[in-house]
């Protein structure tokens, strides 16, 4: 039996799909859209806050990489979240969404001097990745205190989960200071001893595919290191622990499994004193907050058969479901089939492949699925796509980014939409591909303003 939340999610999603077709948001002129369940997002935020309720102060931040769309970030800011950013672009998106600097955490393994200077000057919390970056901050601060919290990311090296690419606590991970390497712990303690402004530790074990006990093991290692640092220094210098995010998502059903409450219970069992209030905790959840609330919907353009297998050709492929197409075993998606009016299809099923529009044979979002018979003009929906799928567009074949809409459904079943991102126009695709420099390379040819081998670096702009 499904939970009430799962049932509400399905009912709202079906109502939104039907209304999107009725309103022409999804149709021949716009055959691909993204839909985001606003109430589902808010319910996830509430569940997160409730799970961590207790004596320990907690700053919950949303990992912007999961959905760097400004209206989505704005919604999360209004819901009481902070924002974790890992690039200058994500930082600008978070600021545009209204996050104040005290609600930001800046993570990146490749921060430039300019990025560090900005964070240090504005009081943005930063997690440094390595000893070279620590030395760089030493030079930037020149003895003055940092304006905001500064942490050091450590790799507890507790191992990998089921998806190696999403596991950040392996023995050779590119992230953080590897704690089990010879002399690493002693070097970290010494780094804190020399820098009174260094006051946080950060550990993140991984994301999808990492079981809760593995995540808890990594956080325990960071907690024990914080205790060791404070004991060795004889002062409570480490006052905050950034425990990352990484709660896995169940892509096989509408249920939220595991829950935030189960995650916290695992942490309490593994690290009982983590929540006693001595440390400010920071979280960086992303996928688990948004994934279940998202749907990508596409018209079916054609259906065909090949080698006895039925194939439905849609407009949703690798450009929006990159991970699913290239790593289908690690990132499978559930598929829903709706008729041309946007209503769930019933009746006899057949084994189908769901294909996208990209010009390579592996552009399949589902293979060998038993689904209601699909016809041209039907709608295929890819579920649980609220995180990463909307904002991590892959510009293969110069396919434009689709429009994204948020929706709410009231008790009477009435649907309201709000635009999140406009569809990218073909003109914008062309402009993004360098149209402003159309003659730049031709200008380098003999007889067009430069001589071969003369050392000239004149461009079309310089000679215009």
N, C-alpha and C positions, 0 to 999 in steps of 0.2 A: 504494500500500500504506500502510495507516495505521500509526502508531507503536504501540509496546507500551502507552504511557500512554493513548493514545486508546482502544485496545481494552479496557484495564482499566476506563476510565471508562464505556464503553458497557455492559460486562458488569455492573458494579456497579450502574449506574442501573437496568437492567432487573430485576436481582434485587430491588432496593429497591422498585420499583414493584409487582412481584408480591407481595412480602411486605406492603406497605402495604395492598393490597386484602385479602389473606388475614387480616390482623390487624384489619381494620375501620377503620384510620386514614383510608382513602379509601373512601367509600361513600355511600349515600343520606343518612346523617345528617351526613356531613362531605364534601361533594362537591368540595371544593377544598382542596389542601394544597401546601406547599412542602417540598422535600427538598434537603438539603445533604450532599454527599459529603465527609466529614471527611478521609479519606485524600487526596482530590484537593486539598483546601485545604493540607494539610501538605506535599504534593509541590510545590505552587507556592511555598510559603515557602522550602523547601529550594533550589529552583532559583534563587530570587532571591538568597539568601545566597551560593550557590556562584558566581553570575555576578559578584558584586562582590568576591569574595575577592582580597585583595591588600594592599599596604602602606597604602592610605588607610583611616583609620578611618571606618566607615559606621554610621549609625543608620537602620535601616529602620523606617518607620512605616506603619501601615495607615490609609488615608483612611476615617474612620468613616462618612462620608456614604454610602459604597458599601453598607454593611450594618450599621446601628446597632443590632444585637441583642446584648444583653449576653453571652449564652453564646458567640456567635461571637467577640466581642471577647476574651473570656476564653481561648478556644482559641488565638487569635493571640498573646495575651500569653504563654501557656505555651510557644508555639513560638518565642519570642525577638523578637517584633515590638514596636515602639513604636506609638503611636497619634496620628494627626493629627486634630484636632477643629476644627470651624468654627462652633460655636455653643455656648451654655451647656448645651443638652440633650445634645449629643454629648460634652461635657466630663464631665458627670455620668455618662453611660453608661460612658465609659472608666474613670472612677474606680471605679464599681461593679463593673467587670470585673476590677479589680485592677492596672491600670497605675499605677505609681508616677509622681510628678510629673516625674522626670527622664527619663521615656520618652514624654512628651507634647510635642506641638507644637500651638500654638493659632494657627490662621489664620482670619481673617474680615475682610471689608472694612468691617464695621460694628460693631466692638467698642465696648461701652459703657465708661464710666469704671469701673463696678463690675467688669466682666469684666477690664479691664486691671489694676486693683488686685489682684484675686485672683491673676492670673498672675504679676505682678511680685513679690508677697509670697511666693508658694509656689515660686518657681524654675521655673515652667513656661516652656519656650521659646516665644517669640511672634515672629511675623512681622508687622511693622507695614505698613500699606498705603499710607500717604501722608504728606505733610509735616504736615498738621494733626494726624494721630495722633501723629507724633513730638513735636510741641509739647505735646500732651496728656500724653504720658509724661514729658516734661521737668517739667511741673508736679507730676505724681504722685511722681516720684523726689526732687525738690527737692535735687538734688546728691548723693544717695546712690547707690551702684552698684546695678544690678539684680541680683536673686538668681539669675537664670538667663539663658541666651542670649537676645539680642534681635537680630532681623534686620529688614531692610527689603526689602519685595517690589518688584521692578522688572519692568517690562514691556518685553522686548526688541523688541517690535513687528516680529516677523519674518513675520507674516502668519497666515492662517487655513488650517486643514485642510479636509477634505471636509464637516464638520458645523460650520457657523458658530457655533451655540449652545454648542459644546464647545471653541471656540478662544479662548484667553485671552491671546494675544499679538498681537492685531490692533492696528491703529493707534488705534482708539477703545475698546479694552477697558476695562471698569470696574475692572480689577484693577491695582494697583501704580503705580509711578512710570514714566511713559512715557519711555523713554530717548532716543528720537529726536526728542522735542519740543525746541524751542530752549531751551538753557540747562539741560536736565534733568541731564545728566551732571555738570556743574559743581556744580549744587545738591546732588546726591547726595554728591559728594566733600566738599563743605563740611559737609553734615550729619554725616558720619562724623568730620570733623576736630573738630567742636564737641562730639561725644559719644563719649568713650572707651569707654562701655559698649555701643555699637552694634558688634556683632562678626560679623554674618552678612548674607549676601545671599540672597534667595529669588527664584527664577524658575520659572514653570510655563507651558509653551507651550500646553497643552491636553490633551484626552483623546481619546476615540474619534474616528477620522478624521484624526488628525494623524500624518503619516509620520515615520519615525525621523530622516531628515535634517533636517526642520524642527525637531523637538525638540532635536536636537544643536546646531543653529544658535543656538537660544535660550539653551541652557546655556553655549555658548561665549561669548556676549555677557556673561552674568553673570560667568563666570570672568575675562574680560578686564577687566571693571569692577573686580572684586576686586583684580586685579593693579595696576590704575591707582591705586586708593585706597591700597593699601599702599605703592606706590612714592612717591606724592605726599606721604603723611604720614611717610614714612621709618620706618615701623614696621609690624609684621604685626598690624594691628588686625582685619582680616577674617580670621577663623580657620575659618569654616564656610560651606559653600555648600549651601543647601537646593535641590535640583534637581527637586523635585516628583515627579510620577509620569506618568501618561498613556499607558502602554504600550497600544496598541490590542489589541483582542480579535478573533479570527476567529470571527464568528458563523455562518459557513457550513459549519463542520465541527467534529469533536471535537478537532482538533489545536490545540496551543498555538503560534499564529503571530501575530506574531513572538515569539521567545523572549527571555527576559531576557539570555541570552548574546549574542544578536544586537543587542540594545539597547546593552549595554556595549561591544561591538565598534564600533558606530557612534560612541559617545562617545569611545572611545579614538582613533579616526581623526580626529575633528573637534577634540578637545581633549586632546592626548596627555598634558599635564602635570596633568590633573585628578586623576589617580589616584596621584600621586607621594608622597602622604602629608602634604603641607603643609596641606591643608584637610580638616577633618572634613566628610564628605558626609552629607546627610540625604535620604532618599527618602520619597515619599508615594503609593505605589501603592495602588489600591483595586480597580477593576474586574478587572484582570488576575489578581489573587490569588484571586478568588471566582467570577467569572462562569461559568467552565466547569464548576464543581462544583455548580451549582444547577439544579433542575428544578421547574417548577410543573405540577402534575397536576390535571386536572379531569374529572369525569364528564361525559359527553355526555347532555344532558337530552332534546333533540329533534333530529331531522333533517328537512329539508324541501327543496323546490325552489322557485326563483324566477327567472323569465326564462331557464330552461334551466341555471341554476347550482345545484349542490347546496350546502346550508348545514348545518353542524353547530353547534347552539347549546350552548355550554358555560357553566361558571361562572367562567371566567377571561377577563376583559376589561380594560377601561381601569383598573379599580380596582387591578389588580396589574401590568399591562403598559402603563402610561400612555404612555411614550415610544413604544412600538411602535404603539399605536393612533393616536396623533396625528401621529407622524412615521414612517410605515411604511417609507419608502425609506431613511431613515437608520438605523433600528433594527429590521431584519427578524429574526425568530426562526425557527429550525428547529422543525418540528413532528413529533412521533411519535404513532402511533396504536396503542393496546393494546386487547385485548378486555376483556370484563367481568371476567375473572379476572386482569387485569393483565399479560397476556403479549403480546408484539409481534404485530401482525396482519400476515398475509401475503396474497397473492392479488392479483386484479385491482385496478387503481387507478381512481380517478375524480377529476375536478377538483372541488375543494371550497373553500368559504370557511369559516373557523373563526371563529365569532362568540362574543362574550361576553354577559353578562347586563345590561349597562347600557342604559338606555332612550334610546339615540340610534343612528341608522343606521350611523354610522361605527365602532361598537364591534366591530372585527374585528382579530383577532390574526394572521390570515393570509388572503390573498386569492388565489384561483385556483391553489391548490396541488394537485399530483397526489399523492394519498394513497390508501392502502388504504381500501376502502369502510367508511364509518363508520355505526354504528347506535346508537340510544339505549342507554345503559348501558355503552358503551365508555369508554375513558379517552383523553383527548388530553393529551399532554405538551408543554410549551414548554421547550425546552432553553436552556442557557447563561444562566440567570436567577438565578444566585447573588448577583449584585451589583445593587443598586438595586431589583430587582423585589420582593424580600421585605419590605424595610423602608420603601420610599417609597410607602405606600398612598395611593390617591386615593379619598376617601370619597364618591364619586358614588353617588346613589341610596341612601345610607346602607348600603352593602354592608359587612358586617363583615370585619375582617382575618382571613385564614386562619391555621390552625395551621402551624407550621414544625417539621420534624424533621431532626435530623442522623442520618447513618447510616454504619456501617462494614460491610464485607463481608469475611469471612475467606477463606482459601484454599479452604475446602470449600464456599464459596458461602452460608454462613450470615450472615444480616443481623441487625444489632443497631441499634435505634433509640434516640435520646435526644431529649426535647422541647427545643426552642429557644424557641418562643413558643406559648402556648395560643391557640386560636381565640377571637376576640372574640365574646362572647355578644350576643344582641339586646338584652338589658337594658343591657349596657355601651354599646351604640350609642346607646340612648335617653338614658342618663345623660350621655354625652358631648355630646349635642345640647342640653343645658341643662335637663333635666327638673327639676333642683332649683329652677329659677326659673320654673316653669310658670305661675304667676299674676302674675309681675312686670309684664308689659306691661298686662294687664287692670287692674291696680291703678292705672295712670295714667289710666284713663278716668273721665269724670265720674261722681260718685256712688260711687266706689270708693276714696276716701281721698286724692284730690288734686283741685285745681281747675285748670281750664285757664288758663294765663297767670299763675298766682299765684307762679311762681318756685320752686315746691316741687320738690325732687328726691327725695322720699320713694320708696322702693322697697318691694316686697313684704316684703323682709327687715326693712326699718326699721319697718314697720307691723305685723309679725307679733306 
